[in-house]
Amino acid sequence: MTDEQRPRHPNTPSTEDRQRSSLALLAHKGPPSSRFTNLLVDQLLGFVDHLGACSLMILRTARALVTPPFDFRAVVYQLESVGVKSVSIASVTSVFIGMVMAVQFAISLQKFGAMEYTGRVVGLSFSRELAPTLTAVIVGGRVGAGMAAEVGSMAVTEQIDAIRALGADPVKKLVLPRVVALVLGMPVLALLALVFGFTGAMMVVGAQFNIPPGFFLSSAIDSVTMNDFMSGICKCPFFGAIIAFVGCYFGLTTTGGTEGVGKSTTRTVVVVSIAILIADFFLTKLYFLAFG
């Protein structure tokens, strides 16, 4: 018995009806190119929306900075939380990064008979880029995620709404102390990373390549100028501000309970890392355009 000869239930759609439904569904969804365009437009609009909301938060923070009273105790507490407690991770990573960079440069320069320039290369690399940028990325992952989780937990448990109900400004109470603490603390962490990283490099080249530590240190000091040092340190306050603003923004906009807190934390780590690297490029260009 063929399909045409088999009895069909009255509510069972025919082959022609199924084909018409499939065509209507495809026509409703549109071709793949239009769906991709719509998705791209939605992502772009979402990015612009987040950028605008974050910009408004930055303006409100700047206004809160010049509006008394100023909570020094909260800033000191945040300095201890985001600065002192980040010294260990910044120091350990800097030591081993310095060791790796020293080994890589020493082996490469040894092929050309220029191993005595290892100290100069390592000193310039750490002063200009490695100490400030890698420290910001590493500390930003730890501190930014912590801020997003802490503020996000307050948001989903309606503690931020309670702060507004009491007549206080959540930006002044939660965002401003974290921003000030990171702006002040990041240059100190970068300076410590520079010292520990260069110390690690000096130890490994002395032990493996028989380069005297005194010669390694003197050659680095001779090659690193104040302009090189300041080109790295001057970027640190901007990195600290990026970490604080991104972490607080995703924390304040958290919804959806504990699952939303996890999503905000993940987004913060990703956005902080990308934003620091993008800002590093533009800040470097601006610095050398201004100071040569």
C-alpha atoms as an extended CHARMM CRD file, in Angstrom:
* protein
*
       292  EXT
         1         1  MET       CA              0.0000000000        0.0000000000        0.0000000000  PROA      1               0.0000000000
         2         2  THR       CA              1.4210000000        3.3770000000       -1.0190000000  PROA      2               0.0000000000
         3         3  ASP       CA              1.4150000000        6.6020000000        1.0290000000  PROA      3               0.0000000000
         4         4  GLU       CA             -1.5110000000        7.9300000000       -0.9920000000  PROA      4               0.0000000000
         5         5  GLN       CA             -3.5490000000        4.7320000000       -0.3380000000  PROA      5               0.0000000000
         6         6  ARG       CA             -2.8970000000        4.6550000000        3.4580000000  PROA      6               0.0000000000
         7         7  PRO       CA             -5.6800000000        6.2140000000        5.5340000000  PROA      7               0.0000000000
         8         8  ARG       CA             -4.6140000000        9.5050000000        7.1460000000  PROA      8               0.0000000000
         9         9  HSD       CA             -5.8870000000       10.9350000000       10.3910000000  PROA      9               0.0000000000
        10        10  PRO       CA             -7.8770000000       14.1350000000        9.8510000000  PROA      10              0.0000000000
        11        11  ASN       CA             -5.4870000000       16.1810000000       12.0470000000  PROA      11              0.0000000000
        12        12  THR       CA             -2.3090000000       14.8110000000       10.3980000000  PROA      12              0.0000000000
        13        13  PRO       CA             -0.8170000000       17.4390000000        8.0240000000  PROA      13              0.0000000000
        14        14  SER       CA             -0.1920000000       16.3840000000        4.4690000000  PROA      14              0.0000000000
        15        15  THR       CA              3.1680000000       16.5090000000        2.7050000000  PROA      15              0.0000000000
        16        16  GLU       CA              2.1980000000       19.7290000000        0.9500000000  PROA      16              0.0000000000
        17        17  ASP       CA              1.2200000000       21.3380000000        4.2640000000  PROA      17              0.0000000000
        18        18  ARG       CA              4.5440000000       20.3800000000        5.8180000000  PROA      18              0.0000000000
        19        19  GLN       CA              6.4440000000       21.8370000000        2.8540000000  PROA      19              0.0000000000
        20        20  ARG       CA              4.4740000000       25.0890000000        3.0870000000  PROA      20              0.0000000000
        21        21  SER       CA              5.2140000000       25.3120000000        6.8400000000  PROA      21              0.0000000000
        22        22  SER       CA              8.9320000000       24.7860000000        6.2320000000  PROA      22              0.0000000000
        23        23  LEU       CA              9.0230000000       27.4670000000        3.5510000000  PROA      23              0.0000000000
        24        24  ALA       CA              7.1230000000       29.8790000000        5.7850000000  PROA      24              0.0000000000
        25        25  LEU       CA              9.5620000000       29.2280000000        8.6420000000  PROA      25              0.0000000000
        26        26  LEU       CA             12.5650000000       29.8620000000        6.4030000000  PROA      26              0.0000000000
        27        27  ALA       CA             10.9880000000       33.0140000000        5.0420000000  PROA      27              0.0000000000
        28        28  HSD       CA             10.3350000000       34.2320000000        8.5740000000  PROA      28              0.0000000000
        29        29  LYS       CA             13.9170000000       33.5930000000        9.7240000000  PROA      29              0.0000000000
        30        30  GLY       CA             15.4230000000       35.0080000000        6.5580000000  PROA      30              0.0000000000
        31        31  PRO       CA             18.5870000000       33.9490000000        4.8080000000  PROA      31              0.0000000000
        32        32  PRO       CA             21.7150000000       33.2140000000        6.8840000000  PROA      32              0.0000000000
        33        33  SER       CA             23.3470000000       36.4880000000        5.8430000000  PROA      33              0.0000000000
        34        34  SER       CA             20.4750000000       38.5860000000        7.1750000000  PROA      34              0.0000000000
        35        35  ARG       CA             20.4120000000       36.6290000000       10.4460000000  PROA      35              0.0000000000
        36        36  PHE       CA             24.1510000000       37.2280000000       10.8380000000  PROA      36              0.0000000000
        37        37  THR       CA             23.6580000000       40.9420000000       10.1200000000  PROA      37              0.0000000000
        38        38  ASN       CA             20.8850000000       41.1850000000       12.7140000000  PROA      38              0.0000000000
        39        39  LEU       CA             23.0410000000       39.4140000000       15.2800000000  PROA      39              0.0000000000
        40        40  LEU       CA             25.9580000000       41.7360000000       14.5260000000  PROA      40              0.0000000000
        41        41  VAL       CA             23.7350000000       44.8070000000       14.8660000000  PROA      41              0.0000000000
        42        42  ASP       CA             22.3460000000       43.5290000000       18.1810000000  PROA      42              0.0000000000
        43        43  GLN       CA             25.8650000000       42.9500000000       19.4990000000  PROA      43              0.0000000000
        44        44  LEU       CA             26.9620000000       46.4180000000       18.3840000000  PROA      44              0.0000000000
        45        45  LEU       CA             23.9410000000       48.0730000000       19.9950000000  PROA      45              0.0000000000
        46        46  GLY       CA             24.5720000000       46.1330000000       23.1950000000  PROA      46              0.0000000000
        47        47  PHE       CA             28.2070000000       47.2750000000       23.2140000000  PROA      47              0.0000000000
        48        48  VAL       CA             27.1820000000       50.9060000000       22.7140000000  PROA      48              0.0000000000
        49        49  ASP       CA             24.6030000000       50.5600000000       25.4880000000  PROA      49              0.0000000000
        50        50  HSD       CA             27.2020000000       49.1670000000       27.9180000000  PROA      50              0.0000000000
        51        51  LEU       CA             29.7000000000       51.8520000000       26.8970000000  PROA      51              0.0000000000
        52        52  GLY       CA             27.1870000000       54.6240000000       27.4860000000  PROA      52              0.0000000000
        53        53  ALA       CA             26.1070000000       53.2710000000       30.8720000000  PROA      53              0.0000000000
        54        54  CYS       CA             29.7320000000       52.8550000000       31.9700000000  PROA      54              0.0000000000
        55        55  SER       CA             30.5250000000       56.4020000000       30.8150000000  PROA      55              0.0000000000
        56        56  LEU       CA             27.6700000000       57.7510000000       32.9100000000  PROA      56              0.0000000000
        57        57  MET       CA             29.0170000000       55.8540000000       35.9180000000  PROA      57              0.0000000000
        58        58  ILE       CA             32.4550000000       57.3970000000       35.3300000000  PROA      58              0.0000000000
        59        59  LEU       CA             30.9150000000       60.8850000000       35.2400000000  PROA      59              0.0000000000
        60        60  ARG       CA             28.9920000000       60.2090000000       38.4490000000  PROA      60              0.0000000000
        61        61  THR       CA             32.2050000000       58.9740000000       40.0840000000  PROA      61              0.0000000000
        62        62  ALA       CA             34.0490000000       62.1440000000       39.0360000000  PROA      62              0.0000000000
        63        63  ARG       CA             31.2460000000       64.2400000000       40.5060000000  PROA      63              0.0000000000
        64        64  ALA       CA             31.2820000000       62.2130000000       43.7310000000  PROA      64              0.0000000000
        65        65  LEU       CA             35.0440000000       62.7560000000       44.0220000000  PROA      65              0.0000000000
        66        66  VAL       CA             34.6030000000       66.5210000000       44.4360000000  PROA      66              0.0000000000
        67        67  THR       CA             31.4530000000       66.2620000000       46.5530000000  PROA      67              0.0000000000
        68        68  PRO       CA             32.0720000000       66.0960000000       50.3140000000  PROA      68              0.0000000000
        69        69  PRO       CA             32.2730000000       64.1300000000       52.4800000000  PROA      69              0.0000000000
        70        70  PHE       CA             35.1160000000       61.8540000000       51.3880000000  PROA      70              0.0000000000
        71        71  ASP       CA             35.3740000000       58.4720000000       53.0960000000  PROA      71              0.0000000000
        72        72  PHE       CA             39.1170000000       58.0310000000       53.7140000000  PROA      72              0.0000000000
        73        73  ARG       CA             38.5250000000       54.9410000000       55.8350000000  PROA      73              0.0000000000
        74        74  ALA       CA             36.8740000000       53.1290000000       52.9260000000  PROA      74              0.0000000000
        75        75  VAL       CA             39.7860000000       54.0510000000       50.6280000000  PROA      75              0.0000000000
        76        76  VAL       CA             42.3290000000       52.7110000000       53.1350000000  PROA      76              0.0000000000
        77        77  TYR       CA             40.3290000000       49.4920000000       53.4800000000  PROA      77              0.0000000000
        78        78  GLN       CA             40.2320000000       49.0520000000       49.6990000000  PROA      78              0.0000000000
        79        79  LEU       CA             43.9490000000       49.8370000000       49.4350000000  PROA      79              0.0000000000
        80        80  GLU       CA             44.6190000000       46.9900000000       51.8330000000  PROA      80              0.0000000000
        81        81  SER       CA             42.2030000000       44.7020000000       49.9860000000  PROA      81              0.0000000000
        82        82  VAL       CA             43.2720000000       45.3570000000       46.3760000000  PROA      82              0.0000000000
        83        83  GLY       CA             46.8370000000       46.5210000000       46.9510000000  PROA      83              0.0000000000
        84        84  VAL       CA             48.5050000000       44.7660000000       49.8610000000  PROA      84              0.0000000000
        85        85  LYS       CA             46.8020000000       41.4500000000       49.1810000000  PROA      85              0.0000000000
        86        86  SER       CA             47.9190000000       41.5790000000       45.5310000000  PROA      86              0.0000000000
        87        87  VAL       CA             51.6210000000       41.9520000000       46.3300000000  PROA      87              0.0000000000
        88        88  SER       CA             52.1960000000       38.2050000000       46.5250000000  PROA      88              0.0000000000
        89        89  ILE       CA             50.6900000000       37.3210000000       43.1400000000  PROA      89              0.0000000000
        90        90  ALA       CA             52.3630000000       40.3020000000       41.4550000000  PROA      90              0.0000000000
        91        91  SER       CA             55.7640000000       39.4480000000       42.9740000000  PROA      91              0.0000000000
        92        92  VAL       CA             55.7280000000       35.7260000000       42.1980000000  PROA      92              0.0000000000
        93        93  THR       CA             54.6050000000       36.1590000000       38.6030000000  PROA      93              0.0000000000
        94        94  SER       CA             57.1420000000       38.9530000000       38.0450000000  PROA      94              0.0000000000
        95        95  VAL       CA             60.0400000000       36.8440000000       39.3270000000  PROA      95              0.0000000000
        96        96  PHE       CA             59.3080000000       33.9690000000       36.9800000000  PROA      96              0.0000000000
        97        97  ILE       CA             58.5060000000       36.2270000000       34.0270000000  PROA      97              0.0000000000
        98        98  GLY       CA             61.8590000000       37.9080000000       34.5800000000  PROA      98              0.0000000000
        99        99  MET       CA             63.5930000000       34.5270000000       34.6490000000  PROA      99              0.0000000000
       100       100  VAL       CA             61.9190000000       33.4080000000       31.4430000000  PROA      100             0.0000000000
       101       101  MET       CA             62.6870000000       36.6670000000       29.6310000000  PROA      101             0.0000000000
       102       102  ALA       CA             66.3280000000       36.5690000000       30.7430000000  PROA      102             0.0000000000
       103       103  VAL       CA             66.7970000000       32.9920000000       29.5240000000  PROA      103             0.0000000000
       104       104  GLN       CA             65.1000000000       33.7260000000       26.2090000000  PROA      104             0.0000000000
       105       105  PHE       CA             67.1080000000       36.8790000000       25.5190000000  PROA      105             0.0000000000
       106       106  ALA       CA             70.3980000000       35.4020000000       26.7180000000  PROA      106             0.0000000000
       107       107  ILE       CA             70.0860000000       32.3360000000       24.4760000000  PROA      107             0.0000000000
       108       108  SER       CA             69.1060000000       34.4470000000       21.4830000000  PROA      108             0.0000000000
       109       109  LEU       CA             71.8480000000       37.0410000000       21.9950000000  PROA      109             0.0000000000
       110       110  GLN       CA             74.4390000000       34.3300000000       22.6420000000  PROA      110             0.0000000000
       111       111  LYS       CA             74.1270000000       33.2430000000       19.0120000000  PROA      111             0.0000000000
       112       112  PHE       CA             75.3450000000       36.6860000000       17.9140000000  PROA      112             0.0000000000
       113       113  GLY       CA             78.0150000000       37.0660000000       20.5840000000  PROA      113             0.0000000000
       114       114  ALA       CA             76.0710000000       39.8500000000       22.2960000000  PROA      114             0.0000000000
       115       115  MET       CA             75.0440000000       38.1870000000       25.5450000000  PROA      115             0.0000000000
       116       116  GLU       CA             76.3440000000       41.1680000000       27.5360000000  PROA      116             0.0000000000
       117       117  TYR       CA             73.3640000000       43.1720000000       26.2540000000  PROA      117             0.0000000000
       118       118  THR       CA             70.8920000000       40.9050000000       28.0900000000  PROA      118             0.0000000000
       119       119  GLY       CA             70.6390000000       43.2810000000       31.0420000000  PROA      119             0.0000000000
       120       120  ARG       CA             69.8490000000       46.2200000000       28.8030000000  PROA      120             0.0000000000
       121       121  VAL       CA             67.1250000000       44.3700000000       26.9000000000  PROA      121             0.0000000000
       122       122  VAL       CA             65.5270000000       42.9690000000       30.0430000000  PROA      122             0.0000000000
       123       123  GLY       CA             65.6830000000       46.3420000000       31.7940000000  PROA      123             0.0000000000
       124       124  LEU       CA             64.0280000000       48.1800000000       28.9210000000  PROA      124             0.0000000000
       125       125  SER       CA             61.3880000000       45.4910000000       28.4450000000  PROA      125             0.0000000000
       126       126  PHE       CA             60.3990000000       45.4510000000       32.0930000000  PROA      126             0.0000000000
       127       127  SER       CA             60.4900000000       49.2170000000       32.5400000000  PROA      127             0.0000000000
       128       128  ARG       CA             58.3980000000       50.0450000000       29.5030000000  PROA      128             0.0000000000
       129       129  GLU       CA             55.9050000000       47.1980000000       29.1780000000  PROA      129             0.0000000000
       130       130  LEU       CA             56.2300000000       44.0040000000       31.1870000000  PROA      130             0.0000000000
       131       131  ALA       CA             56.0800000000       45.4360000000       34.7070000000  PROA      131             0.0000000000
       132       132  PRO       CA             53.0560000000       47.7420000000       34.2430000000  PROA      132             0.0000000000
       133       133  THR       CA             51.0360000000       45.8280000000       31.6600000000  PROA      133             0.0000000000
       134       134  LEU       CA             51.4200000000       42.2510000000       32.8790000000  PROA      134             0.0000000000
       135       135  THR       CA             50.9340000000       43.3580000000       36.4660000000  PROA      135             0.0000000000
       136       136  ALA       CA             47.7260000000       45.1400000000       35.4700000000  PROA      136             0.0000000000
       137       137  VAL       CA             46.4150000000       42.0700000000       33.6100000000  PROA      137             0.0000000000
       138       138  ILE       CA             47.2550000000       39.6720000000       36.4440000000  PROA      138             0.0000000000
       139       139  VAL       CA             46.0600000000       41.9310000000       39.2570000000  PROA      139             0.0000000000
       140       140  GLY       CA             43.0560000000       42.9780000000       37.1730000000  PROA      140             0.0000000000
       141       141  GLY       CA             41.9120000000       39.3810000000       36.8730000000  PROA      141             0.0000000000
       142       142  ARG       CA             42.0490000000       38.9220000000       40.6330000000  PROA      142             0.0000000000
       143       143  VAL       CA             40.7710000000       42.3080000000       41.7570000000  PROA      143             0.0000000000
       144       144  GLY       CA             38.2230000000       42.8410000000       38.9770000000  PROA      144             0.0000000000
       145       145  ALA       CA             36.6220000000       39.4590000000       39.5350000000  PROA      145             0.0000000000
       146       146  GLY       CA             36.4920000000       40.0870000000       43.2840000000  PROA      146             0.0000000000
       147       147  MET       CA             34.8460000000       43.4830000000       42.8060000000  PROA      147             0.0000000000
       148       148  ALA       CA             32.2740000000       42.1230000000       40.3610000000  PROA      148             0.0000000000
       149       149  ALA       CA             31.4250000000       39.2450000000       42.6930000000  PROA      149             0.0000000000
       150       150  GLU       CA             31.1900000000       41.4470000000       45.7950000000  PROA      150             0.0000000000
       151       151  VAL       CA             29.1430000000       44.2490000000       44.2380000000  PROA      151             0.0000000000
       152       152  GLY       CA             27.1080000000       41.7670000000       42.1840000000  PROA      152             0.0000000000
       153       153  SER       CA             26.1460000000       39.8460000000       45.3210000000  PROA      153             0.0000000000
       154       154  MET       CA             24.9800000000       43.1080000000       46.8550000000  PROA      154             0.0000000000
       155       155  ALA       CA             22.9540000000       43.8550000000       43.7300000000  PROA      155             0.0000000000
       156       156  VAL       CA             21.1060000000       40.5210000000       43.5770000000  PROA      156             0.0000000000
       157       157  THR       CA             20.3600000000       40.6120000000       47.3210000000  PROA      157             0.0000000000
       158       158  GLU       CA             18.9330000000       44.1630000000       46.9680000000  PROA      158             0.0000000000
       159       159  GLN       CA             21.5100000000       45.7240000000       49.2690000000  PROA      159             0.0000000000
       160       160  ILE       CA             22.2100000000       48.4210000000       46.6670000000  PROA      160             0.0000000000
       161       161  ASP       CA             18.4990000000       49.2510000000       46.5770000000  PROA      161             0.0000000000
       162       162  ALA       CA             18.6500000000       49.5640000000       50.3620000000  PROA      162             0.0000000000
       163       163  ILE       CA             21.5410000000       52.0250000000       50.0500000000  PROA      163             0.0000000000
       164       164  ARG       CA             19.4400000000       54.1430000000       47.6710000000  PROA      164             0.0000000000
       165       165  ALA       CA             16.4480000000       53.8920000000       50.0050000000  PROA      165             0.0000000000
       166       166  LEU       CA             18.5650000000       55.3020000000       52.8330000000  PROA      166             0.0000000000
       167       167  GLY       CA             19.4190000000       58.3120000000       50.6730000000  PROA      167             0.0000000000
       168       168  ALA       CA             23.0330000000       57.3720000000       49.9540000000  PROA      168             0.0000000000
       169       169  ASP       CA             24.6890000000       57.2010000000       46.5460000000  PROA      169             0.0000000000
       170       170  PRO       CA             25.8970000000       53.6760000000       45.6310000000  PROA      170             0.0000000000
       171       171  VAL       CA             28.5170000000       55.1520000000       43.2990000000  PROA      171             0.0000000000
       172       172  LYS       CA             30.0200000000       57.2960000000       46.0550000000  PROA      172             0.0000000000
       173       173  LYS       CA             29.8500000000       54.4910000000       48.6180000000  PROA      173             0.0000000000
       174       174  LEU       CA             30.9390000000       51.5170000000       46.4840000000  PROA      174             0.0000000000
       175       175  VAL       CA             32.6490000000       52.7070000000       43.2930000000  PROA      175             0.0000000000
       176       176  LEU       CA             34.6630000000       55.7560000000       44.3610000000  PROA      176             0.0000000000
       177       177  PRO       CA             36.7760000000       54.0860000000       47.1180000000  PROA      177             0.0000000000
       178       178  ARG       CA             37.6970000000       51.2300000000       44.7840000000  PROA      178             0.0000000000
       179       179  VAL       CA             38.6680000000       53.5770000000       41.9600000000  PROA      179             0.0000000000
       180       180  VAL       CA             40.8540000000       55.7580000000       44.1910000000  PROA      180             0.0000000000
       181       181  ALA       CA             42.4910000000       52.7190000000       45.7960000000  PROA      181             0.0000000000
       182       182  LEU       CA             43.4210000000       51.1380000000       42.4590000000  PROA      182             0.0000000000
       183       183  VAL       CA             44.6120000000       54.4000000000       40.9260000000  PROA      183             0.0000000000
       184       184  LEU       CA             46.9650000000       54.8520000000       43.8860000000  PROA      184             0.0000000000
       185       185  GLY       CA             47.9310000000       51.2200000000       44.2800000000  PROA      185             0.0000000000
       186       186  MET       CA             48.7220000000       50.1270000000       40.7250000000  PROA      186             0.0000000000
       187       187  PRO       CA             51.9270000000       52.2350000000       40.3330000000  PROA      187             0.0000000000
       188       188  VAL       CA             53.2750000000       50.7630000000       43.5840000000  PROA      188             0.0000000000
       189       189  LEU       CA             52.4900000000       47.2170000000       42.4430000000  PROA      189             0.0000000000
       190       190  ALA       CA             54.1470000000       47.8780000000       39.0750000000  PROA      190             0.0000000000
       191       191  LEU       CA             57.2530000000       49.2260000000       40.8060000000  PROA      191             0.0000000000
       192       192  LEU       CA             57.4510000000       46.1110000000       42.9870000000  PROA      192             0.0000000000
       193       193  ALA       CA             56.9680000000       43.9390000000       39.9030000000  PROA      193             0.0000000000
       194       194  LEU       CA             59.8390000000       45.7480000000       38.2010000000  PROA      194             0.0000000000
       195       195  VAL       CA             62.1660000000       45.1470000000       41.1590000000  PROA      195             0.0000000000
       196       196  PHE       CA             61.2240000000       41.4840000000       41.6310000000  PROA      196             0.0000000000
       197       197  GLY       CA             61.2490000000       40.7270000000       37.9010000000  PROA      197             0.0000000000
       198       198  PHE       CA             64.6670000000       42.2480000000       37.3820000000  PROA      198             0.0000000000
       199       199  THR       CA             65.9640000000       40.4410000000       40.4610000000  PROA      199             0.0000000000
       200       200  GLY       CA             64.7610000000       37.1130000000       39.0900000000  PROA      200             0.0000000000
       201       201  ALA       CA             66.4010000000       37.8310000000       35.7460000000  PROA      201             0.0000000000
       202       202  MET       CA             69.6580000000       38.8100000000       37.4230000000  PROA      202             0.0000000000
       203       203  MET       CA             69.7470000000       35.5950000000       39.4430000000  PROA      203             0.0000000000
       204       204  VAL       CA             69.0940000000       33.2610000000       36.5230000000  PROA      204             0.0000000000
       205       205  VAL       CA             71.6720000000       34.8150000000       34.1740000000  PROA      205             0.0000000000
       206       206  GLY       CA             74.2560000000       34.7400000000       36.9440000000  PROA      206             0.0000000000
       207       207  ALA       CA             73.6120000000       31.0770000000       37.6910000000  PROA      207             0.0000000000
       208       208  GLN       CA             73.1880000000       29.7730000000       34.1220000000  PROA      208             0.0000000000
       209       209  PHE       CA             75.2090000000       32.1080000000       31.8950000000  PROA      209             0.0000000000
       210       210  ASN       CA             77.8840000000       33.3070000000       34.3280000000  PROA      210             0.0000000000
       211       211  ILE       CA             77.0290000000       36.9830000000       33.8570000000  PROA      211             0.0000000000
       212       212  PRO       CA             78.0690000000       38.8670000000       37.0130000000  PROA      212             0.0000000000
       213       213  PRO       CA             75.0360000000       40.3920000000       38.7830000000  PROA      213             0.0000000000
       214       214  GLY       CA             76.8480000000       43.6940000000       39.1910000000  PROA      214             0.0000000000
       215       215  PHE       CA             77.5380000000       43.9540000000       35.4800000000  PROA      215             0.0000000000
       216       216  PHE       CA             73.9600000000       42.9250000000       34.6670000000  PROA      216             0.0000000000
       217       217  LEU       CA             72.5620000000       45.6040000000       36.9810000000  PROA      217             0.0000000000
       218       218  SER       CA             74.9200000000       48.3740000000       35.8350000000  PROA      218             0.0000000000
       219       219  SER       CA             74.2590000000       47.7080000000       32.1460000000  PROA      219             0.0000000000
       220       220  ALA       CA             70.5130000000       47.8400000000       32.7470000000  PROA      220             0.0000000000
       221       221  ILE       CA             70.7280000000       51.0800000000       34.7370000000  PROA      221             0.0000000000
       222       222  ASP       CA             72.8910000000       52.6700000000       32.0300000000  PROA      222             0.0000000000
       223       223  SER       CA             70.3550000000       51.8250000000       29.3080000000  PROA      223             0.0000000000
       224       224  VAL       CA             67.0970000000       52.6240000000       31.1340000000  PROA      224             0.0000000000
       225       225  THR       CA             66.3960000000       56.3470000000       31.2480000000  PROA      225             0.0000000000
       226       226  MET       CA             63.8450000000       58.2140000000       33.3130000000  PROA      226             0.0000000000
       227       227  ASN       CA             61.7380000000       58.5690000000       30.1650000000  PROA      227             0.0000000000
       228       228  ASP       CA             61.6290000000       54.7840000000       29.7950000000  PROA      228             0.0000000000
       229       229  PHE       CA             60.7060000000       54.3420000000       33.4470000000  PROA      229             0.0000000000
       230       230  MET       CA             57.9580000000       56.9680000000       33.3880000000  PROA      230             0.0000000000
       231       231  SER       CA             56.4840000000       55.6230000000       30.1360000000  PROA      231             0.0000000000
       232       232  GLY       CA             55.5580000000       52.4850000000       32.0400000000  PROA      232             0.0000000000
       233       233  ILE       CA             54.6230000000       53.9030000000       35.4300000000  PROA      233             0.0000000000
       234       234  CYS       CA             52.4150000000       56.6630000000       33.9790000000  PROA      234             0.0000000000
       235       235  LYS       CA             50.1020000000       54.0660000000       32.4620000000  PROA      235             0.0000000000
       236       236  CYS       CA             49.4090000000       52.3440000000       35.7710000000  PROA      236             0.0000000000
       237       237  PRO       CA             46.7990000000       54.8030000000       37.1630000000  PROA      237             0.0000000000
       238       238  PHE       CA             44.7750000000       54.4130000000       33.9530000000  PROA      238             0.0000000000
       239       239  PHE       CA             44.9970000000       50.6330000000       34.2280000000  PROA      239             0.0000000000
       240       240  GLY       CA             43.8060000000       50.8280000000       37.8220000000  PROA      240             0.0000000000
       241       241  ALA       CA             40.8520000000       52.9910000000       36.8440000000  PROA      241             0.0000000000
       242       242  ILE       CA             39.8880000000       50.5550000000       34.0630000000  PROA      242             0.0000000000
       243       243  ILE       CA             39.9490000000       47.6060000000       36.4770000000  PROA      243             0.0000000000
       244       244  ALA       CA             37.8270000000       49.4120000000       39.0620000000  PROA      244             0.0000000000
       245       245  PHE       CA             35.2510000000       50.8370000000       36.6570000000  PROA      245             0.0000000000
       246       246  VAL       CA             34.7480000000       47.5930000000       34.7380000000  PROA      246             0.0000000000
       247       247  GLY       CA             34.4940000000       45.4700000000       37.8820000000  PROA      247             0.0000000000
       248       248  CYS       CA             32.0610000000       47.8510000000       39.5770000000  PROA      248             0.0000000000
       249       249  TYR       CA             29.9690000000       48.3200000000       36.4370000000  PROA      249             0.0000000000
       250       250  PHE       CA             29.3810000000       44.6250000000       35.8570000000  PROA      250             0.0000000000
       251       251  GLY       CA             28.7460000000       44.2080000000       39.5720000000  PROA      251             0.0000000000
       252       252  LEU       CA             26.1380000000       46.9740000000       39.7000000000  PROA      252             0.0000000000
       253       253  THR       CA             24.3310000000       45.6330000000       36.6170000000  PROA      253             0.0000000000
       254       254  THR       CA             24.2110000000       42.0250000000       37.8480000000  PROA      254             0.0000000000
       255       255  THR       CA             20.8130000000       40.2870000000       37.6660000000  PROA      255             0.0000000000
       256       256  GLY       CA             19.6420000000       36.7180000000       37.8900000000  PROA      256             0.0000000000
       257       257  GLY       CA             20.8560000000       35.5590000000       41.2780000000  PROA      257             0.0000000000
       258       258  THR       CA             24.0070000000       33.5390000000       41.8060000000  PROA      258             0.0000000000
       259       259  GLU       CA             24.1490000000       32.5560000000       38.1370000000  PROA      259             0.0000000000
       260       260  GLY       CA             24.2110000000       36.2350000000       37.2130000000  PROA      260             0.0000000000
       261       261  VAL       CA             27.0710000000       36.8500000000       39.6470000000  PROA      261             0.0000000000
       262       262  GLY       CA             29.1060000000       34.1380000000       37.9210000000  PROA      262             0.0000000000
       263       263  LYS       CA             28.4170000000       35.6170000000       34.4970000000  PROA      263             0.0000000000
       264       264  SER       CA             29.3780000000       39.1160000000       35.6550000000  PROA      264             0.0000000000
       265       265  THR       CA             32.6250000000       37.8050000000       37.1120000000  PROA      265             0.0000000000
       266       266  THR       CA             33.5480000000       36.0450000000       33.8760000000  PROA      266             0.0000000000
       267       267  ARG       CA             32.7140000000       39.0970000000       31.7750000000  PROA      267             0.0000000000
       268       268  THR       CA             34.7800000000       41.3100000000       34.0520000000  PROA      268             0.0000000000
       269       269  VAL       CA             37.9300000000       39.2020000000       33.6770000000  PROA      269             0.0000000000
       270       270  VAL       CA             37.5830000000       39.1130000000       29.8800000000  PROA      270             0.0000000000
       271       271  VAL       CA             36.7650000000       42.8050000000       29.4550000000  PROA      271             0.0000000000
       272       272  VAL       CA             39.4840000000       43.9440000000       31.8760000000  PROA      272             0.0000000000
       273       273  SER       CA             42.1820000000       41.9680000000       30.0490000000  PROA      273             0.0000000000
       274       274  ILE       CA             41.1380000000       43.2240000000       26.6120000000  PROA      274             0.0000000000
       275       275  ALA       CA             40.6180000000       46.8170000000       27.7620000000  PROA      275             0.0000000000
       276       276  ILE       CA             44.0470000000       46.9740000000       29.4190000000  PROA      276             0.0000000000
       277       277  LEU       CA             45.8220000000       45.7660000000       26.2760000000  PROA      277             0.0000000000
       278       278  ILE       CA             43.8940000000       48.2040000000       24.0660000000  PROA      278             0.0000000000
       279       279  ALA       CA             44.5440000000       51.0830000000       26.4680000000  PROA      279             0.0000000000
       280       280  ASP       CA             48.2180000000       50.1150000000       26.6350000000  PROA      280             0.0000000000
       281       281  PHE       CA             48.6010000000       50.6870000000       22.9020000000  PROA      281             0.0000000000
       282       282  PHE       CA             46.9160000000       54.0930000000       22.8800000000  PROA      282             0.0000000000
       283       283  LEU       CA             48.6240000000       55.2900000000       26.0800000000  PROA      283             0.0000000000
       284       284  THR       CA             52.0200000000       54.2960000000       24.6940000000  PROA      284             0.0000000000
       285       285  LYS       CA             51.3420000000       56.1880000000       21.4720000000  PROA      285             0.0000000000
       286       286  LEU       CA             50.1640000000       59.2630000000       23.3630000000  PROA      286             0.0000000000
       287       287  TYR       CA             53.1320000000       59.2300000000       25.7250000000  PROA      287             0.0000000000
       288       288  PHE       CA             55.7510000000       59.0740000000       23.0000000000  PROA      288             0.0000000000
       289       289  LEU       CA             53.8950000000       61.6580000000       20.9250000000  PROA      289             0.0000000000
       290       290  ALA       CA             53.9180000000       64.0020000000       23.9230000000  PROA      290             0.0000000000
       291       291  PHE       CA             57.3750000000       63.3110000000       25.3680000000  PROA      291             0.0000000000
       292       292  GLY       CA             59.2580000000       61.5820000000       22.5570000000  PROA      292             0.0000000000
